[in-house]
Amino acid sequence: MLFDYLPALLRESKTKIVLLVMDGLGDLPDARSRLTPLEAAQTPHMDRLAAEGILGRSVPIRPGITPGSGPAHLALFGYDPIQYTVGRGVMEALGIGMDIGPGDVAARGNFCTLDAAGLISDRRAGRIPSDEAIPVVKTLQDIKLDGAEAEVRHVKEYRFALVLRGEGLEGDIEDTDPQVTGAKPLEPVARSAGSQKAAKLFNDWTHKAINILAGQPKANGLTLRGFGGDPKLPKYKDVYGLKAACVAVYPMYRGVASLVGMDLISFQGEAPADEFAAVLENWANYDYFFVHIKKTDSMGEDGNFDGKAKIIEGLDQALPLLLDFKPDVIAITGDHSTPVPMRSHSWHPVPLLLWSAHHVFADEQVQFGEHNCAKGGLGTLPATDLMPLMLAHAGRLEKLGA
Amino acid sequence: MLFDYLPALLRESKTKIVLLVMDGLGDLPDARSRLTPLEAAQTPHMDRLAAEGILGRSVPIRPGITPGSGPAHLALFGYDPIQYTVGRGVMEALGIGMDIGPGDVAARGNFCTLDAAGLISDRRAGRIPSDEAIPVVKTLQDIKLDGAEAEVRHVKEYRFALVLRGEGLEGDIEDTDPQVTGAKPLEPVARSAGSQKAAKLFNDWTHKAINILAGQPKANGLTLRGFGGDPKLPKYKDVYGLKAACVAVYPMYRGVASLVGMDLISFQGEAPADEFAAVLENWANYDYFFVHIKKTDSMGEDGNFDGKAKIIEGLDQALPLLLDFKPDVIAITGDHSTPVPMRSHSWHPVPLLLWSAHHVFADEQVQFGEHNCAKGGLGTLPATDLMPLMLAHAGRLEKLGA
């Protein structure tokens, strides 16, 4: 495992590393043009980096496995997402900007409809829209527990997130959704002795919530799923010796970055230029910057080829702002592929560009795109190989052994 | 490990997957033409699939490791052959069409020659030919045991296979071949408490056999090796959610397929067209078909370049029969390389063609052959990666994590 041997090799350095992630970057060729959005986009700056640097492809999880955003980012951060798992509840909470610290346990919540006998008649409360659900969530915000604080927030439609904060809480707890109608919601049952305290608190919270919801026409019940606590991931400072910063707009990516010990940079605006400005303001204070661009993924999910190409072009136009500060190492890649024809995440390997001011083996590829990346000098690598490669090019690793 | 996370990702689907294995397909280029048999063969249908699909190479076990047929097929089926081992006795028995079920223990047997003192004077009984050995094996067929049934069958020359079937039998037993002449055959010694019953039964069988063989001029003794029981491999239905069928002529491949839970299809004839007809007759009943072509390997072992190319051409000519049924995913590959100049299995990576009606990233390769596969978009993969890739293209996997 990487973290078994890497920390012993760390060397002090003042070099700067930038990981630039265009979410869902990878794509499939258009049937007519045989080009992907990345290939169709005009990207003179990235092409210059491609010519001076080296291309390849990263496999987020394993060949054939389509990643969610959480595991895909963990992999780019060097954490094997099969080994390091983060509960669904934690991801959901992070995704809407809730903090998860040591001792916190998160769960995903669904409103459901209960009949007069207390049996579930609709597992999703008639899929009530967000504007109906938000006020219902508000009624649950003041529930008090003995031994923990509860924070509840609306997510989307009939879904909410619940975080309990206290001492000695662990999240190894069974889902309370019976998965069928005509049954009662289950009690939260601890799967380990250490989780009994939290299970009881979630049970107390649920009973208080059900009392409050009694008058609701549809959302008069609830189920909880995906319990989990702080996954206690190794931190960047410890495993990489890096003071790391996250520049991202969306809470989910900020949340995952915070789990590995990155500082979250606050900034105004959402454009690549705004994100780069935030990097540059903090340039002196960090060794490593994770910069996240969301909209490539959104355009892929919308099936919008031209829109995706345009987002990529926008990033390329802003890139000189960053390059002017002369980072020592830049990697430009995606967390996964979101091909336009699929309108969803996919398993396809992700284009990867690695540029460095120091000792990069420049391959023969001069343009950043999927086909060239398949022929690039890096080959096709597990995404978890990227961090050691960046550290190496940044002069931050000693040799192993004599 | 694949089976730790894959089963949780399975999604119901009606898609059809075909794995077409040309045994020993991989080869080395002819010194003059610089072409391999696959490259020299006229294969318009496979080339069309190559153009629409993606090429690569599979590594059956690990780089540099030459596989036997059993491990090579296990790898193609997604079972890491270093982790999932099948006893040599089981493979030998499967290879001649003997069944191995739960509670059975198999061993490979050698006839040997014993001197008057009962010491081994020839470990292979003068390498007696099959026509001498077959009647000797016959004399052993009626040996009765207390607590198990014994089935013995001739394999080749001085070799036979022995399967004991009973209750509570386990095969963790030491070989009885002392590996030197001038020593007595050893007793079968159990290496675990659970194997003591079977060890005693093999011992009883051996004593009865020695009595029967007493009058034989050469084959008057025997040794047993490679003891092993049903390896209890995870089954396709459980790990892949696939109802799977095996269409193969040779018992060995049918045997390995049965170990992973494939149904064995009975059919007439041995030609590719006969095999495809068997697939099509059963098309509605299965999600996945493993089709095995043996003769590419035989031609490689014979050092017959033109013969191997001709077998490949024959398969290509029959391919439209299969393609007309519109499988969703087809992989065409070998289990290992059997290069003509080596006349044996080898460690060289194996050409791999993956075609799908859904979301395959078509690379730039338009002809199926070793050189193009080395440049193909799949790269060079462990053979065990093929199953998840086929499942992904068949739309049979959910994403991992949120």
Interface residues (C-beta under 8 A of the other chain):
Chain A: L28 P29 R57 I61 R62 P63 G64 I65 T66 P67 G68 S69 G70 P71 P81 I82 T85 V86 R88 M91 E92 G95 P339 P341 M342 S344 H345 S346 W347 H348 E370 H371 A374 K375 G379 T380
Chain B: L2 D4 Y5 L6 L9 H359 F361 A362 D363 E364 K375 G377 G379 L381 D385 M387 P388 L389 M390 L391 A392 L397 E398 K399 L400 G401 A402
